[in-house]
Amino acid sequence: PALSPQLVYDGIPRGDLEQRELRLSVLSEEGFWENILLGEVGIRLRDLDLAQEKMGWFALGSRGHGTL
């Protein structure tokens, strides 16, 4: 299923935001005590136009591999 969360960064200076990275991890729902990492992605906020809404797909990789 698609996931479309909305993130709002009110009150954080733009220069500070551009130095940050959003880390997104996707986990399975295998069991109550243990979730399996299906993939993750790092999104550098400086690579986005923060004045515009961003909607799109990001490729998930395994831990420790490349980021967007």
C-alpha positions in Angstrom: 0.0 0.0 0.0 1.1 3.6 -0.6 2.0 5.8 2.2 1.6 9.6 2.0 2.7 11.3 5.2 2.9 15.0 5.3 5.8 16.7 7.1 5.7 20.3 8.2 8.8 22.2 9.3 7.5 25.3 11.0 9.9 27.4 13.0 13.1 25.7 11.8 15.4 28.1 9.9 15.9 27.2 6.3 19.7 27.0 6.6 19.3 24.5 9.4 16.8 22.4 7.3 19.2 22.3 4.4 21.8 20.6 6.6 19.5 17.8 7.6 18.5 14.4 6.1 15.2 12.6 6.5 15.7 8.9 7.1 12.8 6.6 6.2 12.8 3.0 7.2 10.1 0.4 6.1 9.6 -2.5 8.4 7.5 -5.7 8.0 4.8 -6.7 10.5 6.1 -10.2 11.0 5.5 -10.4 14.7 4.8 -8.5 17.8 8.4 -8.5 19.1 10.3 -8.5 15.8 10.0 -6.5 12.7 12.2 -7.1 9.7 13.8 -4.1 7.8 12.5 -4.2 4.3 14.5 -1.1 3.1 15.4 2.4 3.9 16.3 5.7 2.2 17.9 8.9 3.2 16.5 12.1 1.6 18.8 15.2 1.9 16.5 18.1 2.4 19.0 20.4 0.5 18.2 18.4 -2.6 14.5 19.4 -2.4 12.7 22.6 -3.2 11.3 23.1 0.3 8.9 25.9 -0.9 7.0 23.3 -3.0 5.2 20.1 -2.1 7.2 17.0 -3.0 5.3 14.0 -4.1 7.1 11.0 -5.6 8.7 7.6 -5.2 12.0 7.0 -3.6 14.0 3.7 -4.1 14.6 1.8 -0.9 18.0 0.3 -0.3 19.5 -1.8 2.5 21.1 -0.4 5.6 24.5 1.3 4.9 24.0 1.7 1.1 23.5 4.8 -1.0 21.0 7.5 -0.3 19.1 9.8 -2.6 
